[in-house]
């Protein structure tokens, strides 16, 4: 993955920030065709581009027709980061959502994902039930609004930004290692 390569080659420190991508999606999820009604060609193009980028990076990705609300996953991600397992958790949620189509809005699914990477299932459930990381996600969402971020992924380095699925060289330019 490009960001992992940046970490290895340049010692870049990554910090995940939550973004409100379709926050009104209900817990049971929503069909992409419904979400993007009238823009079916855009869905096909987006899926094709995602599959192409994933393949070039060696990432597993399957076509999907449904999206799920990621708010709870973001909250549990903040907790996993505090436990020193943020990257592992984010990668596990990626695999669950983008590879196997898991509904990451469901508490039981998120608890299972957390336990699978060695985190306490009981603590994960408590974090989700008590919403103890909600304020951290709210702060990230507000920061995204303040910075006028409108797309994921968006990568920031100082005052520079890179949005979308960019080439590795673009990331190197972002961190100021090449012009």
ZATORVO-371404 format. One record per atom (N, C-alpha, C, O): x, y, z negated; residue in one letter. Coordinates in steps of 0.2 Angstrom, whole numbers, plus 2048, in hexadecimal, padded with zeros to 3 digits. Atoms other than C-alpha are relative to their C-alpha. Example, Ala and Ser with C-alpha at 12.3 -4.5 7.8 and 13.67 -1.06 7.14 Angstrom:
! residues 2
8047FA800A 83E7EA7D9A 804806800A 8098057FDA 7FC7FA801S 8447FB7DCS 7FC8057FDS 7FF80B7FCS 
! end
This chain:
! residues 179
8047FA800X 800800800X 804806800X 80A8067FDX 7FC7FA7FFX 806811804X 8028047F9X 8088067F8X 7FE7FD806X 8058187F3X 8057FC7FBX 8097FF7F8X 7FB804804X 80E80A7EBX 807800803X 80C8017FFX 7F97FF7FDX 81C80C7F8X 8038077FEX 8098077FDX 7FD7F9802X 81D81F7F3X 8037FF7F9X 8088027F7X 7FD801807X 81F8197E1X 8067FD800X 80B7FF7FCX 7F9804800X 82D80D7E5X 805804803X 80B804800X 7FB7FD7FDX 8368187F1X 8028077FDX 8088097FEX 7FF7F9802X 8348297E9X 7FE8017F9X 7FF8077F6X 8017FF807X 82F8267D7X 7F98047FFX 7F98077FAX 8067FC801X 81E82E7DAX 7FB7FE7FBX 7FA7F77FAX 805802805X 81282E7CBX 7F9801803X 7F8807804X 8077FF7FEX 80082B7D0X 7FB8017FAX 7FC7FD7F5X 8057FF805X 7F18317C6X 7FA7FF804X 7F8803808X 8078017FDX 7E082A7CBX 7FB8067FDX 7FB8077F7X 8057FB802X 7D28377CAX 7F97FD803X 7F97FB809X 8068037FDX 7C08327CCX 7FC806804X 7FD80C803X 8037FB7FCX 7B583A7D9X 7F97FE801X 7F77F8801X 807801800X 7A283B7DAX 7FE7FE807X 7FA80280BX 8018027FAX 7A08317EAX 7F97FD800X 7F87F77FDX 807802800X 78D82F7EDX 7FD7FE7F9X 7FB7F97F7X 802801807X 7898317DAX 7F97FE7FFX 7F77FC7F9X 807802801X 77682F7DDX 7FE7F9802X 7F87F7802X 8018077FEX 77881D7E3X 7FD7FC7F9X 8007FD7F4X 803804806X 76D8127D7X 8047FA7FEX 8087F8802X 7FC806803X 7748047CDX 8007FA805X 8057F7806X 8018067FCX 76D7F77D9X 804801807X 8047FD80BX 7FC7FE7FAX 7778007E7X 7FB802806X 7F5804805X 8047FD7FAX 7718077F8X 8037FD807X 8097FD807X 7FE8027F9X 77280180AX 804806803X 80280C803X 7FD7FB7FCX 77F80B814X 7FC803805X 7FC809807X 8047FE7FBX 77380C822X 7FB8067FDX 7F980A801X 8047FB803X 767815816X 8048077FEX 80180C7FFX 7FC7FB802X 77582080FX 802805806X 80280B805X 7FD7FC7FAX 77B826820X 7FA7FF806X 7FC7FF80CX 8058007FBX 76A825829X 801805806X 80280B805X 7FF7FB7FAX 76B82C83BX 807801802X 809804807X 7F98007FFX 77E82A83AX 8037F9801X 8097F87FFX 7FE8077FFX 78081883FX 8077FF803X 80B7FB801X 7FA8007FCX 78E81B84BX 8068027FBX 80B7FF7FBX 7FB7FE805X 79882483DX 8017FA7FBX 8077F97F9X 7FF806804X 795814832X 8057FB803X 80A7F9800X 7FC8057FCX 79C80983FX 807802801X 80C7FF800X 7F97FD7FFX 7AB815842X 8048007FAX 80A7FE7F9X 7FD7FF806X 7AE817830X 8037F97FEX 8087F87FBX 7FE807802X 7AE80482DX 8067FD804X 80A7FA801X 7FB8027FBX 7B980183CX 8078037FEX 80C7FF7FEX 7FA7FC802X 7C680E836X 8027FD7F9X 8087FC7F9X 7FE803807X 7C6807824X 8037F9801X 8087F77FEX 7FE8077FEX 7C87F582BX 807800803X 80C7FC801X 7F97FF7FDX 7D77FB836X 8058027FBX 80B7FF7FBX 7FB7FE805X 7E0804828X 8017FB7FBX 8077FA7F9X 7FF805805X 7DD7F681CX 8057FB803X 8097F8800X 7FC8057FDX 7E47EA828X 808802801X 80C7FE800X 7FA7FD7FFX 7F37F582CX 8048007F9X 80A8007F9X 7FD800807X 7F77F5819X 8007FA7FDX 8037F97F7X 800807803X 7F47E3816X 7FB7FF7FBX 7FB7FB7F6X 805800806X 7E57E780BX 7FA7FC803X 7F87FC809X 8068047FEX 7D67DB80BX 7FA805800X 7FA80A7FCX 8067FB800X 7C67E4810X 7FB7FC805X 7FC7F980AX 8058037FBX 7B57DD817X 7FB806801X 7FA80B7FEX 8067FC7FFX 7A77E681FX 7FB8007FBX 7F97FA7F9X 806800805X 7997EB814X 7FB804802X 7FC809806X 8067FD7FEX 7887F1816X 7FD8047FAX 7F88087FBX 8037FD806X 7857F7804X 8058047FCX 80B8027FCX 7FC7FC805X 78C8047F8X 7FD7FF7F9X 7F77FE7F8X 803800807X 78B8047E5X 8038067FDX 8088097FFX 7FE7FA804X 78D8127D8X 8067FE7FDX 8077F97F9X 7F9801803X 79F8137D2X 8018037FAX 8068037F7X 7FF7FC806X 79C81E7C3X 8027FB7FAX 8077FD7F7X 7FE804806X 79D8107B6X 8077FD801X 80B7FC7FCX 7F98037FEX 7AD8087BFX 8058067FEX 80A8057FCX 7FB7FA801X 7B581A7BEX 8018017F8X 8068027F6X 7FF7FF807X 7B181B7ABX 8047FA7FDX 8097FB7F9X 7FC805803X 7B880A7A8X 807800802X 80C7FE7FFX 7F97FF7FDX 7C780E7B3X 8048057FBX 80A8047FAX 7FD7FB805X 7CB81D7A7X 8027FC7FAX 8087FD7F7X 7FE804805X 7CB811799X 8067FB801X 80A7FA7FDX 7FA8057FEX 7D68047A2X 806804801X 80C8017FFX 7FA7FC7FFX 7E28127A6X 8038017F9X 8098017F8X 7FE7FF807X 7E3816793X 8037FA7FDX 8077FA7F8X 7FE806802X 7E6804790X 8077FD803X 80A7F8802X 7FA8017FCX 7F580479CX 7FF7FB806X 8037F8809X 8018047FBX 7EC7FA7A9X 7FC803806X 7F8800809X 8047FD7FBX 7E58077B5X 8017FE807X 7FC7FC80AX 7FF8027F9X 7ED8027C5X 7FD7F9801X 7FA7F7806X 8038067FFX 7E87F07C2X 7F9800800X 7F67FC804X 808800800X 7D67F47BEX 7FE803807X 7F980080AX 8027FD7FAX 7D58007CDX 8007FB806X 7FC7FB80AX 7FF8057FBX 7DC7F27D8X 7FA7FB800X 7F87F8805X 805805801X 7D07E57D1X 7F9803802X 7F57FF805X 8067FE7FDX 7C17F07D4X 800801807X 7FB80080AX 7FF7FF7F9X 7C77F47E5X 7FE7F9803X 7FA7F8808X 8018077FDX 7C77E17E9X 7F97FE7FFX 7F67FB803X 807802801X 7B67DE7E1X 7FB804804X 7F7801807X 8047FC7FCX 7AE7EC7EAX 8017FF808X 7FC7FE80BX 7FF8007F9X 7B67EC7FBX 8017F9803X 8017F9809X 7FE8067FDX 7BB7DA7FDX 7FA7FB7FFX 7F87F7803X 805805802X 7AD7D07F4X 7F98037FFX 7F47FF7FEX 8077FC800X 79F7DD7F4X 7FD8007F9X 7F68007F9X 803800807X 79C7DD7E1X 7FD8077FEX 80080C800X 8047F9802X 7907EA7DAX 8048027FAX 8038007F4X 7FC7FD806X 79C7F47CFX 7FD8057FCX 8008087F8X 8047FC805X 78E7FD7C7X 7FD7FC7FAX 7FB7FF7F6X 802805805X 78A7EE7BDX 8057FF7FAX 80B7FE7FBX 7FB800806X 7917EE7ABX 8037F9800X 8097F87FFX 7FD806801X 7937DB7ABX 8057FE806X 80A7FB804X 7FB8017FBX 79D7DB7BCX 8068047FEX 80C8017FFX 7FA7FC802X 7A87E97B5X 8047FD7FAX 80A7FD7FAX 7FD804806X 7AB7DF7A5X 8047FA802X 8097F9800X 7FD8067FDX 7AF7D07AFX 807802803X 80C7FF802X 7FA7FE7FDX 7BC7DA7B9X 8058027FBX 80B8007FCX 7FB7FE805X 7C47E17AAX 8037FA7FCX 8097FA7FBX 7FE806803X 7C57D07A2X 8057FD804X 80A7FA802X 7FC8047FCX 7CD7C97B1X 807803801X 80C7FF803X 7F97FD800X 7DC7D57B0X 8038007F9X 8088037F8X 7FD801806X 7DE7D179EX 7FE8057FAX 8008067F5X 8037FB805X 7D47DF795X 7FB7FD7FCX 7F87F87FFX 805803805X 7C87DC787X 7F9801803X 7F7807804X 8078007FDX 7B77D878EX 7FB8047FBX 7F78087FDX 8047FC805X 7AF7DE77DX 801807800X 7FD80B800X 7FF7F9800X 7B87EE77DX 7FE804807X 7FB809807X 8027FD7F9X 7B47F1790X 7F88017FFX 7F6806802X 8077FF801X 7A27EE78CX 7FE8067FCX 7F980A7FDX 8017FB804X 7A27FA77EX 801807803X 7FD80B802X 7FF7F97FDX 7AA808788X 7FB801805X 7F9807806X 8057FE7FBX 79D806796X 7F98017FCX 7F68067FEX 8077FF804X 78E805789X 8008077FDX 7FB80A7FDX 8007F9804X 79481477FX 802806805X 80280B802X 7FE7FB7FBX 79A81D78FX 8058057FDX 80680B7FEX 7FB7FC803X 7A9822785X 805803805X 809808802X 7FB7FD7FBX 7B3827795X 7FC804805X 7FF80780AX 8047FC7FBX 7A583179DX 803807800X 80380A806X 7FD7F9800X 7AD842798X 806800805X 807805808X 7FA8007FCX 7BD83D7A1X 7FE800807X 80180380BX 8028007F9X 7B48397B1X 7FC806802X 7FD809807X 8037F97FFX 7AA8497AFX 805805802X 804809807X 7FA7FC7FFX 7BA8527AEX 8037FF807X 80580480BX 7FD8017F9X 7C184A7BEX 7FB802805X 7FD80580AX 8057FE7FBX 7B084D7C7X 801808801X 80080B806X 8007F8800X 7B18607C2X 807802804X 806807808X 7FA7FE7FCX 7C38617C8X 8007FF807X 80280380BX 8018017F8X 7BF8597D9X 7FC806803X 7FD809808X 8047FA7FEX 7B18677DAX 804806801X 80480A805X 7FC7FA800X 7BD8747D5X 805801806X 807806808X 7FB8007FAX 7CA86F7E2X 7FD7FF807X 8007FF80CX 8048017FAX 7BC86D7EFX 8027FA804X 8037FA80AX 7FE8067FDX 7C185B7F2X 7F97FD802X 7F47FD7FFX 8078037FEX 7B38537FDX 8017F9803X 7FC7F7806X 7FF8067FDX 7BB843803X 8047FC7FCX 8097FE7F8X 7FC805803X 7C38337FDX 8037FC805X 7FF7FA80AX 7FB7FD806X 7D18307FCX 802807802X 803808808X 7FD7F9800X 7D88417F9X 8067FF7FBX 8057FD7F6X 7FA801804X 7EA8417F3X 8038077FFX 80380B804X 7FE7F9802X 7F18517EAX 8077FF7FEX 8097FB7FAX 7F97FF803X 8038567E7X 802807800X 80280B805X 8007F9801X 8058677E0X 7FA804803X 7F4802802X 8057FC7FDX 7FB8737EBX 7FE7FD807X 7FA7FF80BX 8028037FAX 7FB8677FAX 7FB7FA7FFX 7FB7F77FAX 805806801X 7EE85A7FEX 8007FC807X 8027FF80CX 8008047FAX 7EC84C80AX 7F97FC7FFX 7F97F87FAX 806803800X 7DB84580EX 7FF7FA805X 8027FB80BX 8018057FBX 7D6835816X 8057FB800X 8097FB7FBX 7FB805800X 7E082681BX 805802804X 80580180AX 7FB7FE7FCX 7F082D820X 8067FC801X 8067F77FDX 7FA8047FFX 800826827X 8058017FAX 8058067F6X 7FC7FF806X 80E82381AX 805806801X 8068097FCX 7FC7FA7FFX 819831822X 7FC8067FDX 7FF80B7FBX 8047FA802X 80A83D81EX 8018007F8X 8018067F5X 7FF800808X 80C83880BX 8078027FEX 8078067FAX 7FA7FD801X 81E83B80CX 801807801X 80480B7FDX 8017F97FFX 81B84C813X 7FC8037FAX 7FE8097F7X 8047FD806X 80E84F805X 8048017FAX 8048067F6X 7FC7FF806X 81B84C7F7X 806804802X 80A8057FDX 7FB7FB7FFX 827857800X 8077FD802X 80C800801X 7FA8047FFX 83484A805X 802801807X 808800809X 7FF7FF7F9X 83384E818X 7FC806802X 7F68077FFX 8047FB7FEX 82D85D821X 7FC7FF806X 7F8803808X 
! end
